Amino acid sequence: MSNQTSVDEFLLLEFSNQRELQLLHFVIFLLIYLESLIGNLLIIATVTFDHHLRSPMYFFLANLSFLDISYISVTIPKSMGNALKNSRRISFSGCVAQVYLVITFADAELFLLTAMAYDRYAAICHPLHYKVIMNWSVCGEMAAGCWIASMLYSIVHTANTFRLSFCQSHIIGQFFCDVPQLLKISCTDTYINDILMYVLGYVLASICFSIIFVSYVYIFSAVLKIPSVQGRYKAFSTCLPHMIIVCLFLGTGAFTYTRPRSTSTVSQDLAAAFLYSVVPPLLNPMIYSLRNKELKKALKKCIKKIQFPTVK
């Protein structure tokens, strides 16, 4: 089995060959990127500088915002640059880096969403012991564990993908380098890659989904026992946004990485990739800020502080 590749660059998916539509693609992606960047940076700044938000829930939320910025920054800017330059090229080394970072940030986000579900379980089901269960040492270890596990997982898939040869084609049917698309264009036997991707993907998704599902079963059982309608609303308002993001992120990610490649189409792959790589970083700031009164109040204070003073 050859360890060499006959290409030194790849061609990414072109949304259109018309210059006007390429520029429209650039503008749309630029607006999405700026909204995600500004929204997530505001959350990080608010959680960092508002001492009322010094709790594990907001610590994980700030980490999620940092991950979202990192995640969307790996995919969208390259696609924007290519649209602006009327190009489709990405270097071989750039593709390797993009695959590694996409998998790292995607899996770190999945692990972090799982940790956030456990945090909400501890807060709602064990409020008297919450500060002991989720002390700052535990929170730091959980966050670090998310990063370390995702990096190791990414190394396995990245190394296993780029040991292949790409002698038949160098055209990737996606707007960023993605493992399923690279396996499609390889002329090397991808049996081991398929096994690793499906088995590890199912195991990872099943473990995370099981933890999240069990956590929310206990959470909803506890919430329904709260006598106060306001108390139930507050508990649900902190949990429902998390569930929306988990379902969107995990569902589309699993759809992309665990289904047979022979059944996929370019439009399906593009839609799924957009939903799990672009939509969560875009929606997270809006969902969490709009459904959380404390965060909304702190965000307003933060925005007022960073506004330029009025010139008299």
C-alpha positions as CSV (number, residue, x, y, z in Angstrom):
1,M,0.0,0.0,0.0
2,S,1.5,3.3,-1.1
3,N,2.0,6.1,1.4
4,Q,2.5,8.7,-1.3
5,T,0.0,10.9,-2.9
6,S,0.3,12.1,-6.5
7,V,-1.3,15.5,-5.8
8,D,0.1,18.5,-4.0
9,E,-3.1,20.4,-3.8
10,F,-6.9,19.8,-3.9
11,L,-9.8,21.7,-5.4
12,L,-12.7,22.5,-3.1
13,L,-16.4,22.7,-4.1
14,E,-17.3,25.7,-6.2
15,F,-20.7,27.1,-5.4
16,S,-21.0,28.7,-8.8
17,N,-18.8,29.5,-11.8
18,Q,-20.5,32.8,-12.3
19,R,-18.5,35.7,-10.8
20,E,-21.6,37.5,-9.5
21,L,-22.7,34.5,-7.5
22,Q,-19.2,33.9,-6.2
23,L,-19.2,37.4,-4.8
24,L,-22.6,36.8,-3.3
25,H,-21.3,33.6,-1.7
26,F,-18.4,35.7,-0.3
27,V,-20.8,38.4,1.2
28,I,-23.2,35.8,2.7
29,F,-20.3,33.8,4.3
30,L,-18.7,37.1,5.5
31,L,-22.0,38.2,7.2
32,I,-22.4,34.7,8.8
33,Y,-18.8,34.8,10.0
34,L,-18.9,38.3,11.5
35,E,-22.2,37.5,13.3
36,S,-20.7,34.4,14.8
37,L,-17.5,36.1,15.7
38,I,-19.1,39.1,17.3
39,G,-21.8,37.1,19.1
40,N,-19.4,34.6,20.6
41,L,-16.8,37.2,21.5
42,L,-19.5,39.2,23.4
43,I,-20.4,36.1,25.4
44,I,-16.7,35.4,26.2
45,A,-16.2,39.0,27.2
46,T,-19.4,39.1,29.3
47,V,-18.6,35.9,31.2
48,T,-15.0,37.0,31.7
49,F,-15.7,40.5,33.1
50,D,-19.1,40.1,34.9
51,H,-18.4,38.6,38.3
52,H,-22.1,37.6,38.6
53,L,-21.5,35.0,35.9
54,R,-18.7,33.2,37.8
55,S,-20.3,29.7,37.7
56,P,-19.6,26.4,36.0
57,M,-22.5,26.9,33.6
58,Y,-21.1,30.2,32.2
59,F,-17.6,28.8,32.3
60,F,-18.6,26.0,29.9
61,L,-20.6,28.5,27.9
62,A,-17.5,30.7,27.4
63,N,-15.5,27.6,26.4
64,L,-18.3,26.7,23.9
65,S,-18.1,30.2,22.4
66,F,-14.3,29.9,22.1
67,L,-14.7,26.6,20.4
68,D,-17.4,28.0,18.0
69,I,-15.1,30.8,17.0
70,S,-12.2,28.3,16.4
71,Y,-14.5,25.9,14.5
72,I,-16.0,28.4,12.1
73,S,-12.7,30.1,11.6
74,V,-11.2,26.8,10.2
75,T,-13.8,26.4,7.4
76,I,-15.5,29.7,6.3
77,P,-12.5,32.0,5.8
78,K,-10.8,29.7,3.3
79,S,-14.0,29.3,1.3
80,M,-14.5,33.1,1.4
81,G,-11.0,33.7,0.2
82,N,-11.4,31.3,-2.7
83,A,-14.7,32.9,-3.7
84,L,-13.1,36.4,-3.7
85,K,-10.0,35.2,-5.7
86,N,-12.1,33.1,-8.1
87,S,-10.1,30.0,-6.9
88,R,-10.9,26.6,-5.6
89,R,-7.4,25.6,-4.5
90,I,-6.2,24.4,-1.1
91,S,-2.7,23.0,-0.6
92,F,-2.1,19.5,0.6
93,S,-0.6,20.6,3.9
94,G,-3.5,23.1,4.3
95,C,-6.0,20.3,3.7
96,V,-4.2,18.2,6.4
97,A,-4.3,21.0,8.9
98,Q,-8.0,21.7,8.1
99,V,-9.0,18.1,8.6
100,Y,-7.2,17.9,11.9
101,L,-8.6,21.2,13.2
102,V,-12.2,20.5,12.0
103,I,-12.2,17.1,13.7
104,T,-10.6,18.5,16.9
105,F,-13.0,21.4,17.3
106,A,-16.1,19.3,16.3
107,D,-15.3,16.6,18.8
108,A,-14.3,19.0,21.5
109,E,-17.7,20.7,21.0
110,L,-19.5,17.4,21.3
111,F,-17.6,16.5,24.5
112,L,-18.2,20.0,25.9
113,L,-22.0,19.8,25.2
114,T,-21.9,16.5,27.1
115,A,-20.2,18.1,30.0
116,M,-22.7,20.9,30.0
117,A,-25.5,18.4,30.2
118,Y,-23.9,16.8,33.2
119,D,-23.4,20.2,34.8
120,R,-27.2,21.0,34.4
121,Y,-28.0,17.6,35.9
122,A,-25.8,18.3,38.9
123,A,-27.3,21.8,39.3
124,I,-30.9,20.8,39.1
125,C,-31.0,17.3,40.6
126,H,-28.4,17.9,43.3
127,P,-28.5,21.7,44.1
128,L,-27.3,21.3,47.7
129,H,-24.2,19.4,46.6
130,Y,-23.7,21.3,43.3
131,K,-20.7,23.4,44.4
132,V,-18.9,20.2,45.7
133,I,-19.7,18.1,42.6
134,M,-18.9,20.9,40.1
135,N,-16.0,22.7,41.8
136,W,-13.6,24.7,39.8
137,S,-11.0,21.9,39.8
138,V,-13.5,19.5,38.3
139,C,-14.6,22.0,35.7
140,G,-11.0,22.7,34.6
141,E,-10.3,18.9,34.4
142,M,-13.5,18.4,32.3
143,A,-12.6,21.2,29.9
144,A,-9.1,20.0,29.5
145,G,-10.3,16.4,29.0
146,C,-12.5,17.6,26.2
147,W,-9.6,19.1,24.4
148,I,-7.2,16.2,25.0
149,A,-9.6,13.6,23.9
150,S,-10.6,15.5,20.8
151,M,-7.0,16.0,19.8
152,L,-6.2,12.3,20.2
153,Y,-9.3,11.3,18.3
154,S,-8.4,13.8,15.5
155,I,-4.8,12.5,15.2
156,V,-6.1,8.9,14.6
157,H,-8.5,10.0,11.8
158,T,-6.1,12.6,10.2
159,A,-3.2,10.2,10.1
160,N,-5.3,7.3,8.8
161,T,-6.8,9.5,6.1
162,F,-3.6,11.0,4.7
163,R,-1.8,7.7,4.6
164,L,-4.0,7.1,1.5
165,S,-3.1,7.9,-2.1
166,F,-5.2,10.4,-4.1
167,C,-4.3,9.5,-7.7
168,Q,-7.7,9.3,-9.3
169,S,-9.0,12.8,-8.5
170,H,-8.1,15.8,-6.4
171,I,-11.6,17.4,-6.5
172,I,-13.3,17.5,-3.0
173,G,-17.0,17.8,-3.1
174,Q,-17.2,20.1,-0.1
175,F,-16.4,23.7,0.8
176,F,-13.7,22.5,3.2
177,C,-11.5,19.4,3.5
178,D,-13.6,16.7,5.1
179,V,-12.8,13.0,5.8
180,P,-15.8,11.4,4.0
181,Q,-15.1,13.5,0.9
182,L,-11.4,12.6,0.9
183,L,-12.2,8.9,1.2
184,K,-14.4,9.2,-1.9
185,I,-11.5,10.4,-4.1
186,S,-8.9,8.0,-2.8
187,C,-7.5,5.3,-5.0
188,T,-6.4,3.3,-2.0
189,D,-8.5,0.7,-0.2
190,T,-10.4,2.6,2.5
191,Y,-11.7,-0.4,4.4
192,I,-9.7,0.3,7.6
193,N,-10.7,4.0,7.3
194,D,-14.4,3.1,7.0
195,I,-14.3,0.7,9.9
196,L,-12.6,3.3,12.1
197,M,-14.9,6.1,11.1
198,Y,-18.1,4.1,11.5
199,V,-17.1,2.2,14.7
200,L,-15.5,5.1,16.5
201,G,-18.1,7.5,15.3
202,Y,-21.0,5.3,16.6
203,V,-19.2,4.6,19.9
204,L,-18.4,8.3,20.4
205,A,-21.9,9.5,19.4
206,S,-23.6,6.7,21.5
207,I,-21.6,7.5,24.7
208,C,-22.2,11.2,24.5
209,F,-25.8,10.9,23.5
210,S,-26.4,8.4,26.3
211,I,-24.9,10.7,28.9
212,I,-26.9,13.6,27.6
213,F,-30.2,11.6,27.3
214,V,-29.9,10.2,30.9
215,S,-29.0,13.6,32.3
216,Y,-32.1,15.1,30.8
217,V,-34.3,12.3,31.9
218,Y,-33.3,13.1,35.5
219,I,-33.5,16.8,34.8
220,F,-37.0,16.8,33.5
221,S,-38.1,14.5,36.3
222,A,-36.7,16.9,38.8
223,V,-38.1,20.0,37.0
224,L,-41.6,18.6,36.9
225,K,-41.5,18.3,40.7
226,I,-40.8,22.0,41.2
227,P,-43.9,23.6,42.7
228,S,-43.2,27.0,41.3
229,V,-44.2,27.7,37.7
230,Q,-41.4,30.4,37.6
231,G,-38.9,27.8,38.9
232,R,-39.9,25.3,36.3
233,Y,-39.6,28.0,33.5
234,K,-36.2,29.0,34.7
235,A,-35.0,25.4,34.7
236,F,-36.4,24.7,31.3
237,S,-35.0,27.9,29.9
238,T,-31.5,26.9,30.7
239,C,-31.9,23.3,29.3
240,L,-33.9,23.7,26.1
241,P,-31.3,25.8,24.2
242,H,-28.7,23.1,25.0
243,M,-31.0,20.4,23.7
244,I,-31.6,22.2,20.5
245,I,-27.9,22.6,19.8
246,V,-27.2,19.0,20.7
247,C,-29.8,17.6,18.4
248,L,-28.7,19.8,15.5
249,F,-25.0,19.2,16.0
250,L,-25.0,15.5,16.8
251,G,-27.7,14.6,14.3
252,T,-26.1,16.3,11.3
253,G,-22.6,15.2,12.3
254,A,-23.7,11.5,12.6
255,F,-25.5,11.8,9.3
256,T,-22.3,12.9,7.6
257,Y,-19.8,10.6,9.2
258,T,-21.7,7.3,9.7
259,R,-23.8,6.8,6.6
260,P,-22.5,4.9,3.6
261,R,-20.7,7.2,1.1
262,S,-22.3,5.5,-1.9
263,T,-25.7,6.8,-0.8
264,S,-24.7,10.4,-0.4
265,T,-25.1,13.3,-2.9
266,V,-23.2,16.5,-3.2
267,S,-26.2,18.6,-2.2
268,Q,-26.9,16.4,0.9
269,D,-23.3,16.5,1.9
270,L,-23.2,20.3,1.5
271,A,-26.4,20.8,3.5
272,A,-25.3,18.5,6.3
273,A,-21.8,20.1,6.5
274,F,-23.3,23.6,6.7
275,L,-25.7,22.5,9.5
276,Y,-23.0,21.0,11.7
277,S,-20.1,23.3,10.9
278,V,-21.7,26.7,10.4
279,V,-25.1,26.8,12.0
280,P,-24.2,26.0,15.6
281,P,-21.5,28.7,15.9
282,L,-24.0,31.1,14.3
283,L,-27.0,30.2,16.5
284,N,-25.3,29.5,19.9
285,P,-24.9,33.1,20.9
286,M,-28.5,34.0,19.9
287,I,-30.0,30.9,21.5
288,Y,-28.1,31.1,24.8
289,S,-28.4,34.9,25.2
290,L,-32.1,35.1,24.2
291,R,-33.1,32.3,26.6
292,N,-31.1,33.4,29.6
293,K,-32.2,36.5,31.5
294,E,-28.9,36.7,33.5
295,L,-26.8,36.6,30.4
296,K,-29.0,39.1,28.5
297,K,-28.7,41.5,31.4
298,A,-24.9,41.1,31.6
299,L,-24.6,41.4,27.8
300,K,-26.4,44.7,27.8
301,K,-24.0,46.0,30.5
302,C,-21.1,44.7,28.5
303,I,-22.3,46.4,25.3
304,K,-22.8,49.7,27.1
305,K,-19.3,49.6,28.5
306,I,-17.6,49.0,25.1
307,Q,-19.7,51.7,23.3
308,F,-17.7,54.8,22.4
309,P,-18.4,57.8,24.5
310,T,-20.7,60.4,23.0
311,V,-18.9,63.5,21.7
312,K,-20.3,66.6,23.2
